[in-house]
Amino acid sequence: MEASRISAEQKIKSFEHLGFRADHVVLPPGVGRGEFREVLEGYNADPATRAIIVQFPPPRDLAPVVDGMDPAKDIDALLKGRSPYPACATAEGIYRVAEPFATDRPAIAVVGSKGFVGQGVVTMLRADGHDPMTLDHGDRLERVRDADIVISVTGSPGILTPDHIQPHHRVVIDSGFVPQADGSVRGDVRAEAYGIPQNLTPVPGGIGPVEMATLMERVVRQEVDPDVVSWKVTPGPYLERARFTADRTAAATAVTTAAVPSIAAAARLRGAAGPAAGAPPTSAQPTAAPRGPAHQTGPRPQLPPQGGGGPSR
Ligand SMILES: Nc1nc(=O)c2c([nH]1)NC[C@@H]1CN(c3ccc(C(=O)N[C@@H](CCC(=O)O)C(=O)O)cc3)C=[N+]21
């Protein structure tokens, strides 16, 4: 099954878990503009329909019809600037995982920065005062080595290899999700690179569920409680990049040590009563395995100050 269908089903499940009714409308391949417009306008006009999501990407010839969606119902920011939201739920979820790791203005690379999700991530980072390194087709991918935080949203399976992913990366956010014929799913980060960075969001079990939690927070804020407290991500421990470039020997020890204190879920949902709708709490998982007591004597990982549980920006 393709990513779009899987994600639509996750959304339906999550909305229904919260007690909302959700129609999953699947139009046949080759459906005409007129028929699609009729369906969309039906939901536009129905006051009981509070939100509409058209799964991305729509067939090229149907794309103009999407622009006819009622902006007030555009919960996933398909209309860009006309939506009540600055970016799609995936982009906001990515931002919310990255932000607690980025309190000291680190170098952030966004791979796939021109895509639907990539644009949203860049928009949110810039609004927060960051100046992300944007990489897209034609750019040298090795530049991600210079980053502290890597965000990848290309949907090109395995595009990031051990050549790109480095031990000094404090968190790697993999937002690729490409189902394979054998039923497995592949992200942007090659499996061989999973153990390299200090923290990583895996595929599956990473940004997918975070997206659902973001979408559910939006609908709850919109329909139930405008003051609902935002969930926040507690960053896993990490060491700053300077610790790696200064002394490679210390670095090896440091990575090991950094992994020890918290293997537990890093993305605890704070403030809210619990995880949002059907979305399991997601962790930015420390990936380096401890190598034994001899390696646990290095510098203590620096835990950044944790947020106060108030609404996030
Ligand atoms: N307007 C629009 N908004 C989107 O957000 C959007 C879209 N179009 N088009 C397709 C992509 C794909 N996408 C996924 C979201 C969640 C999971 C997800 O929840 N994955 C679970 C696994 C779910 C399962 O395997 O059943 C996980 O990663 O753990 C996957 C893929 C959103 N997309």
The ligand as a Gaussian input file, in Angstrom:
#p B3LYP/6-31G(d) Opt

LIG

1 1
 N       -1.846000      16.125000       2.842000
 C       -0.998000      15.199000       3.208000
 N       -0.532000      15.172000       4.473000
 C        0.337000      14.211000       4.884000
 O        0.747000      14.213000       6.045000
 C        0.753000      13.198000       3.966000
 C        0.242000      13.254000       2.676000
 N       -0.606000      14.275000       2.316000
 N        0.582000      12.312000       1.760000
 C        1.351000      11.138000       2.130000
 C        2.315000      11.411000       3.267000
 C        2.777000      10.160000       4.015000
 N        2.473000      10.429000       5.397000
 C        2.593000       9.535000       6.472000
 C        2.101000       9.867000       7.723000
 C        2.124000       8.985000       8.781000
 C        2.648000       7.732000       8.612000
 C        2.650000       6.815000       9.780000
 O        1.928000       6.991000      10.731000
 N        3.476000       5.769000       9.752000
 C        3.616000       4.861000      10.859000
 C        3.345000       3.433000      10.424000
 C        1.913000       3.208000      10.066000
 C        1.635000       1.819000       9.498000
 O        2.592000       1.126000       9.082000
 O        0.461000       1.407000       9.483000
 C        5.030000       4.968000      11.394000
 O        5.858000       5.619000      10.750000
 O        5.305000       4.404000      12.436000
 C        3.153000       7.377000       7.393000
 C        3.133000       8.273000       6.327000
 C        1.796000      11.605000       5.485000
 N        1.618000      12.166000       4.315000

